[in-house]
């Protein structure tokens, strides 16, 4: 017999026997209790801005995940860190035919040239014949040859075999090629207005651009971040551009505030919010030890609307000395599908706090005061032989429509029937 | 004895006398791309037929994983096909075999069980997830093809063309999803069912080596070039750290494969170096 069915069969048998033997049913004791949650009042007011929700299911759905072992608080990540040892920029076919300058700060750097075509445009993709590329230090004698500096020269058809960078060309700098400023020129005649991405990758360069930024910010929050290059603060203001999911770009103003950089829309308007992540690209040019170091970095920014709060009053239904369900009151400012989840813990015989289950429920709510009920698996508590105090931990409110975590409370309440 | 008591006893006897409820099933869940015949176009019959031997019923999923993982054509399509399979075949012990971005769609379902009414049943019936080269922490190659939002013409066959799935698999996007919406990575809640990953750690592409050709890369120089955008430990598309970011590592290719051959990103969905038999036995 399937081992997973055994407990079920035993339970059913016991239930059946119990039902046979015990003709006089005992009514379980039920009680409802109001509990005040340990939720700090949120300073920012709710935001009623409507964002087209991604998840639109209307149904009430609940789910319980059994847990076990001594409770350990998770690490909640609110910041992200990204590093970059590369840079990129867009050039036209005309500029490539005239020649562009590339600062190289690492031996064996790789250079990739990819045609760029936006969805809105209908430019013909023209791949570059890598044999038509001239690449030499800006001060090199005219008698020098490109082959002195380049190796692993790849045309689009060869590069395509690696499964990535289709239509692109590329090459690697030779070990013997000096670092410094190079001139790259394409002899093949290119459409003047065609656009190309030039990407210089300096793998494992110690001159890394590091970015630390919040993972998510609400509409009313400022967007601030930290940037260092080779572990040193930037001396020059970087440039920044925000891209939304539809390909729209927003030039940003970057101003220094203490040790951080604050990003605002160049026209002074409020930064946009979106149900999707937005891409933030930052470019820097710094001089280190007399050498120009160029870096680009790309990260994801979540800008969400603060669409709901959990009210401080929680209703707990008890049955036979065990919590049966938790009813949370929600204040909804913008209609969406909301999920509330919490970890329930109990005490073992040694008094240690043990994880019992993660319970969660979600439902579509219109604006106003709403209630969402989370079930509790009493059989699981009994089976684990745990007792009060029960605790509500990791209380999380998620707007599934925006894919955003609206609030998180590491410890929300103790449940104890007095 | 009252009627309901008799019914309860009858149900108990029925449950104990039938093995139909223990039916095993395997679902093959493809990676990035819109599939209509994933059996032939993504997995190959050799691989699927080998893995499903002695492992009950099977289904090969065909959905549009060019979409974001939560999209109706991705997670809900997957949930619909799995639910039909579970109901139609009476599956009680389901194993999900995923490749690449397919694991992210599965993790979306297992991390957000309340997002759709079909998700809870799938989670309950699933025994384990075998994630072949999962892109759990994204790939710098997705970042590279998105530079300056230029992703339209710089993709290749590994990522497809003009897709939200490419955006999703950028490193920073996956960091947000992992920190907020997905379970199973370090410091986050565990998935409701175990996820075991197989990690591809290297790429060999010598055209004269028939072993290396299984699944196939042919151009070493091109691979060496793209590897500059990845860690030294990678399967040609994903860094080892990304493949190991969610769940637990079942094995790293060379530790188990025949001849200690590495599994490139293409080879980890083929019957290469006994990968198929390892999975079959593990199920």
HADDOCK unambig.tbl for C-alpha pairs under 7 A between the chains (distance, minus, plus):
assign (segid A and resid 2 and name CA) (segid B and resid 22 and name CA) 6.24 0.50 0.50
assign (segid A and resid 9 and name CA) (segid B and resid 12 and name CA) 6.22 0.50 0.50
assign (segid A and resid 12 and name CA) (segid B and resid 12 and name CA) 6.21 0.50 0.50
assign (segid A and resid 13 and name CA) (segid B and resid 12 and name CA) 6.43 0.50 0.50
assign (segid A and resid 16 and name CA) (segid B and resid 5 and name CA) 6.20 0.50 0.50
assign (segid A and resid 16 and name CA) (segid B and resid 8 and name CA) 5.91 0.50 0.50
assign (segid A and resid 16 and name CA) (segid B and resid 9 and name CA) 5.87 0.50 0.50
assign (segid A and resid 19 and name CA) (segid B and resid 5 and name CA) 6.38 0.50 0.50
assign (segid A and resid 20 and name CA) (segid B and resid 1 and name CA) 6.35 0.50 0.50
assign (segid A and resid 20 and name CA) (segid B and resid 5 and name CA) 6.59 0.50 0.50
assign (segid A and resid 57 and name CA) (segid B and resid 116 and name CA) 6.49 0.50 0.50
assign (segid A and resid 59 and name CA) (segid B and resid 117 and name CA) 6.98 0.50 0.50
assign (segid A and resid 61 and name CA) (segid B and resid 114 and name CA) 5.05 0.50 0.50
assign (segid A and resid 61 and name CA) (segid B and resid 117 and name CA) 5.79 0.50 0.50
assign (segid A and resid 62 and name CA) (segid B and resid 114 and name CA) 5.76 0.50 0.50
assign (segid A and resid 63 and name CA) (segid B and resid 113 and name CA) 6.47 0.50 0.50
assign (segid A and resid 63 and name CA) (segid B and resid 114 and name CA) 6.51 0.50 0.50
assign (segid A and resid 63 and name CA) (segid B and resid 120 and name CA) 6.59 0.50 0.50
assign (segid A and resid 65 and name CA) (segid B and resid 192 and name CA) 6.17 0.50 0.50
assign (segid A and resid 74 and name CA) (segid B and resid 187 and name CA) 5.42 0.50 0.50
assign (segid A and resid 74 and name CA) (segid B and resid 188 and name CA) 6.29 0.50 0.50
assign (segid A and resid 75 and name CA) (segid B and resid 187 and name CA) 5.06 0.50 0.50
assign (segid A and resid 77 and name CA) (segid B and resid 179 and name CA) 6.11 0.50 0.50
assign (segid A and resid 114 and name CA) (segid B and resid 154 and name CA) 6.01 0.50 0.50
assign (segid A and resid 115 and name CA) (segid B and resid 153 and name CA) 6.44 0.50 0.50
assign (segid A and resid 115 and name CA) (segid B and resid 154 and name CA) 6.85 0.50 0.50
assign (segid A and resid 116 and name CA) (segid B and resid 150 and name CA) 5.19 0.50 0.50
assign (segid A and resid 116 and name CA) (segid B and resid 153 and name CA) 6.05 0.50 0.50
assign (segid A and resid 117 and name CA) (segid B and resid 150 and name CA) 6.36 0.50 0.50
assign (segid A and resid 117 and name CA) (segid B and resid 152 and name CA) 5.90 0.50 0.50
assign (segid A and resid 117 and name CA) (segid B and resid 153 and name CA) 6.06 0.50 0.50
assign (segid A and resid 118 and name CA) (segid B and resid 150 and name CA) 6.50 0.50 0.50
assign (segid A and resid 118 and name CA) (segid B and resid 152 and name CA) 6.33 0.50 0.50
assign (segid A and resid 119 and name CA) (segid B and resid 152 and name CA) 7.00 0.50 0.50
assign (segid A and resid 152 and name CA) (segid B and resid 221 and name CA) 6.56 0.50 0.50
assign (segid A and resid 158 and name CA) (segid B and resid 222 and name CA) 6.28 0.50 0.50
assign (segid A and resid 159 and name CA) (segid B and resid 222 and name CA) 4.96 0.50 0.50
assign (segid A and resid 160 and name CA) (segid B and resid 156 and name CA) 6.47 0.50 0.50
assign (segid A and resid 161 and name CA) (segid B and resid 217 and name CA) 6.89 0.50 0.50
assign (segid A and resid 161 and name CA) (segid B and resid 219 and name CA) 6.37 0.50 0.50
assign (segid A and resid 161 and name CA) (segid B and resid 222 and name CA) 6.79 0.50 0.50
assign (segid A and resid 162 and name CA) (segid B and resid 217 and name CA) 6.88 0.50 0.50
assign (segid A and resid 162 and name CA) (segid B and resid 222 and name CA) 5.56 0.50 0.50
assign (segid A and resid 162 and name CA) (segid B and resid 223 and name CA) 5.14 0.50 0.50
assign (segid A and resid 163 and name CA) (segid B and resid 156 and name CA) 4.87 0.50 0.50
assign (segid A and resid 163 and name CA) (segid B and resid 157 and name CA) 5.02 0.50 0.50
assign (segid A and resid 163 and name CA) (segid B and resid 158 and name CA) 5.02 0.50 0.50
assign (segid A and resid 164 and name CA) (segid B and resid 155 and name CA) 5.40 0.50 0.50
assign (segid A and resid 164 and name CA) (segid B and resid 156 and name CA) 4.02 0.50 0.50
assign (segid A and resid 164 and name CA) (segid B and resid 157 and name CA) 6.53 0.50 0.50
assign (segid A and resid 164 and name CA) (segid B and resid 158 and name CA) 6.16 0.50 0.50
assign (segid A and resid 165 and name CA) (segid B and resid 145 and name CA) 6.94 0.50 0.50
assign (segid A and resid 165 and name CA) (segid B and resid 154 and name CA) 4.67 0.50 0.50
assign (segid A and resid 165 and name CA) (segid B and resid 155 and name CA) 5.02 0.50 0.50
assign (segid A and resid 165 and name CA) (segid B and resid 156 and name CA) 5.61 0.50 0.50
assign (segid A and resid 166 and name CA) (segid B and resid 153 and name CA) 6.89 0.50 0.50
assign (segid A and resid 166 and name CA) (segid B and resid 154 and name CA) 4.97 0.50 0.50
assign (segid A and resid 166 and name CA) (segid B and resid 155 and name CA) 5.19 0.50 0.50
assign (segid A and resid 166 and name CA) (segid B and resid 156 and name CA) 4.78 0.50 0.50
assign (segid A and resid 167 and name CA) (segid B and resid 153 and name CA) 6.96 0.50 0.50
assign (segid A and resid 167 and name CA) (segid B and resid 154 and name CA) 6.23 0.50 0.50
assign (segid A and resid 168 and name CA) (segid B and resid 154 and name CA) 6.58 0.50 0.50
assign (segid A and resid 203 and name CA) (segid B and resid 228 and name CA) 6.23 0.50 0.50
assign (segid A and resid 215 and name CA) (segid B and resid 176 and name CA) 6.23 0.50 0.50
assign (segid A and resid 247 and name CA) (segid B and resid 149 and name CA) 6.95 0.50 0.50
assign (segid A and resid 299 and name CA) (segid B and resid 172 and name CA) 5.28 0.50 0.50
assign (segid A and resid 300 and name CA) (segid B and resid 172 and name CA) 5.29 0.50 0.50
assign (segid A and resid 300 and name CA) (segid B and resid 173 and name CA) 5.47 0.50 0.50
assign (segid A and resid 361 and name CA) (segid B and resid 114 and name CA) 5.96 0.50 0.50
assign (segid A and resid 362 and name CA) (segid B and resid 114 and name CA) 5.54 0.50 0.50
assign (segid A and resid 405 and name CA) (segid B and resid 180 and name CA) 6.63 0.50 0.50
